[in-house]
Amino acid sequence: MFDVTIIGAGPAGISASLYARRANLNVLVLYHGEGSLEKAHKIDNYYGFPEGITGRDLYDNGVLQAKNLGVEVRDAEVTHLTMNADMTFTLTAGGEEIASKAVLIATGNKKLRPNIKGLKDFEGKGVSYCAICDAFFYRKKNVVVIGSGKFAASEAGDLVNVAASVKILTNGEDKSQIESLTGGQYEINSAKISEIKGNPENGRVSSILFEDGTELSADGIFIALGEAGAADFAKKLGIFLNGDSITVNENMETNIKGIYACGNSTGGLLQISKAVYEGAKAGLSAVEYVRSLAKNA
Ligand SMILES: Cc1cc2nc3c(=O)[nH]c(=O)nc-3n(C[C@H](O)[C@H](O)[C@H](O)COP(=O)(O)OP(=O)(O)OC[C@H]3O[C@@H](n4cnc5c(N)ncnc54)[C@H](O)[C@@H]3O)c2cc1C
């Protein structure tokens, strides 16, 4: 069991890990895919780099600093986060279950919306970004999941026992990964999507039109591109959100005891300095929380 597990190895997650590890806690950092920092070509406005620094170099330095202190850093995509009856947490990451006393969400602010005509218009009217939150509304209905990786497979798994049918659309992406992840359980279509169409009578999604001219009827569309993001974890656990940003207090605490959020995932100023500050705060809050568990045990 880890004392603190941090989802995200960007400036928020790594900053949190430094404070938690220096308080002698057992700390795991999980990352998967590029965060914002690695995408930043050159950083000119962060303290201490008169010539600027590339996002990649700053990222690598941070990860190295954490590893040197004894933080375990693993490449594993977190697809699920659940709370256990004893108030600990279980993360599903890279197919493995990881137990932790406290969890920090530092996954950045990504919400990947595919550029498909009509999609935005039907958000909340048949287009959803959270299977576990909305599956209930699609009981015995025909739904599709758009995506081609582990997150898409996980979302399809949350829908399969509720919906009448679940199909996976990769929207032009190679379907071999999702095929092997789902073992032939779902019909998978890799045609490129050209448009989402609605039913003029109720204003809800009715079908998906493909570039090859074919059309597929659907009552619901679940978007599951890339990795599960901050809002996805939050919704599944009932963590309060403000739009796509996680709501935290000044100590980076969410409304669920033992879960903290920091950096771009909490919205506001989307800059490294704010991510580092919030990471430090979240790390210190998690230390206090884990120590309080030990005292009350
Ligand atoms: C092109 C560009 C240029 C920028 N330039 C500047 C600049 O000049 N100055 C400045 O201050 N800021 C700049 N920024 C913003 C800055 O990069 C971000 O504010 C900062 O990186 C946010 O840090 P973070 O730790 O919250 O998130 P991120 O850096 O986005 O890190 C998110 C982490 O979460 C991980 N992750 C996400 N989902 C999962 C999952 N499901 N499972 C496991 N891991 C997951 C990712 O692998 C990553 O490690 C720029 C951003 C971009 C995109």
The ligand as an SDF file (V2000), in Angstrom:
LIG
                    3D

 53 58  0  0  0  0  0  0  0  0999 V2000
    2.5290   24.5470  -26.0280 C   0  0  0  0  0  0  0  0  0  0  0  0
    2.5170   24.9830  -24.5810 C   0  0  0  0  0  0  0  0  0  0  0  0
    3.3470   25.9960  -24.1440 C   0  0  0  0  0  0  0  0  0  0  0  0
    3.3420   26.3940  -22.7950 C   0  0  0  0  0  0  0  0  0  0  0  0
    4.1860   27.4000  -22.3950 N   0  0  0  0  0  0  0  0  0  0  0  0
    4.2140   27.7550  -21.0930 C   0  0  0  0  0  0  0  0  0  0  0  0
    5.1190   28.7630  -20.6350 C   0  0  0  0  0  0  0  0  0  0  0  0
    5.8760   29.3440  -21.4060 O   0  0  0  0  0  0  0  0  0  0  0  0
    5.1140   29.0840  -19.2980 N   0  0  0  0  0  0  0  0  0  0  0  0
    4.2940   28.4670  -18.3920 C   0  0  0  0  0  0  0  0  0  0  0  0
    4.3530   28.7790  -17.1920 O   0  0  0  0  0  0  0  0  0  0  0  0
    3.4090   27.5120  -18.8100 N   0  0  0  0  0  0  0  0  0  0  0  0
    3.3510   27.1380  -20.1310 C   0  0  0  0  0  0  0  0  0  0  0  0
    2.4730   26.1780  -20.5410 N   0  0  0  0  0  0  0  0  0  0  0  0
    1.5220   25.6050  -19.5640 C   0  0  0  0  0  0  0  0  0  0  0  0
    2.2020   24.5670  -18.6450 C   0  0  0  0  0  0  0  0  0  0  0  0
    2.8600   23.5980  -19.4450 O   0  0  0  0  0  0  0  0  0  0  0  0
    1.1320   23.9060  -17.7580 C   0  0  0  0  0  0  0  0  0  0  0  0
    0.4640   24.9100  -17.0210 O   0  0  0  0  0  0  0  0  0  0  0  0
    1.7510   22.9110  -16.7740 C   0  0  0  0  0  0  0  0  0  0  0  0
    2.5010   21.9250  -17.4530 O   0  0  0  0  0  0  0  0  0  0  0  0
    0.6220   22.2300  -15.9740 C   0  0  0  0  0  0  0  0  0  0  0  0
    1.2010   21.2770  -15.1570 O   0  0  0  0  0  0  0  0  0  0  0  0
    0.3670   20.0120  -14.6350 P   0  0  0  0  0  0  0  0  0  0  0  0
    1.3270   19.2210  -13.8160 O   0  0  0  0  0  0  0  0  0  0  0  0
   -0.8920   20.4720  -14.0030 O   0  0  0  0  0  0  0  0  0  0  0  0
   -0.0800   19.1940  -15.9390 O   0  0  0  0  0  0  0  0  0  0  0  0
    0.7270   18.5870  -17.1560 P   0  0  0  0  0  0  0  0  0  0  0  0
    2.0370   19.2190  -17.3550 O   0  0  0  0  0  0  0  0  0  0  0  0
   -0.2460   18.6170  -18.3010 O   0  0  0  0  0  0  0  0  0  0  0  0
    0.9980   17.0670  -16.7290 O   0  0  0  0  0  0  0  0  0  0  0  0
   -0.0590   16.1360  -16.7050 C   0  0  0  0  0  0  0  0  0  0  0  0
    0.5050   14.7620  -16.3460 C   0  0  0  0  0  0  0  0  0  0  0  0
   -0.6040   13.8560  -16.1510 O   0  0  0  0  0  0  0  0  0  0  0  0
   -0.3150   12.6220  -16.7920 C   0  0  0  0  0  0  0  0  0  0  0  0
   -1.5930   11.9500  -17.0480 N   0  0  0  0  0  0  0  0  0  0  0  0
   -2.7190   12.4930  -17.6120 C   0  0  0  0  0  0  0  0  0  0  0  0
   -3.7070   11.5710  -17.6360 N   0  0  0  0  0  0  0  0  0  0  0  0
   -3.1920   10.4290  -17.0720 C   0  0  0  0  0  0  0  0  0  0  0  0
   -3.7220    9.1170  -16.8090 C   0  0  0  0  0  0  0  0  0  0  0  0
   -4.9750    8.7880  -17.0990 N   0  0  0  0  0  0  0  0  0  0  0  0
   -2.9120    8.1870  -16.2290 N   0  0  0  0  0  0  0  0  0  0  0  0
   -1.6170    8.4910  -15.9000 C   0  0  0  0  0  0  0  0  0  0  0  0
   -1.0760    9.7300  -16.1180 N   0  0  0  0  0  0  0  0  0  0  0  0
   -1.8630   10.6700  -16.7030 C   0  0  0  0  0  0  0  0  0  0  0  0
    0.4940   12.9980  -18.0120 C   0  0  0  0  0  0  0  0  0  0  0  0
    1.2670   11.8870  -18.4640 O   0  0  0  0  0  0  0  0  0  0  0  0
    1.3870   14.1180  -17.4060 C   0  0  0  0  0  0  0  0  0  0  0  0
    2.4930   13.5120  -16.7720 O   0  0  0  0  0  0  0  0  0  0  0  0
    2.4710   25.7660  -21.8780 C   0  0  0  0  0  0  0  0  0  0  0  0
    1.6350   24.7270  -22.3120 C   0  0  0  0  0  0  0  0  0  0  0  0
    1.6450   24.3350  -23.6550 C   0  0  0  0  0  0  0  0  0  0  0  0
    0.7360   23.2090  -24.1040 C   0  0  0  0  0  0  0  0  0  0  0  0
  1  2  1  0
  2  3  1  0
  2 52  2  0
  3  4  2  0
  4  5  1  0
  4 50  1  0
  5  6  2  0
  6  7  1  0
  6 13  1  0
  7  8  2  0
  7  9  1  0
  9 10  1  0
 10 11  2  0
 10 12  1  0
 12 13  2  0
 13 14  1  0
 14 15  1  0
 14 50  1  0
 15 16  1  0
 16 17  1  0
 16 18  1  0
 18 19  1  0
 18 20  1  0
 20 21  1  0
 20 22  1  0
 22 23  1  0
 23 24  1  0
 24 25  2  0
 24 26  1  0
 24 27  1  0
 27 28  1  0
 28 29  2  0
 28 30  1  0
 28 31  1  0
 31 32  1  0
 32 33  1  0
 33 34  1  0
 33 48  1  0
 34 35  1  0
 35 36  1  0
 35 46  1  0
 36 37  1  0
 36 45  1  0
 37 38  2  0
 38 39  1  0
 39 40  1  0
 39 45  2  0
 40 41  1  0
 40 42  2  0
 42 43  1  0
 43 44  2  0
 44 45  1  0
 46 47  1  0
 46 48  1  0
 48 49  1  0
 50 51  2  0
 51 52  1  0
 52 53  1  0
M  END
$$$$
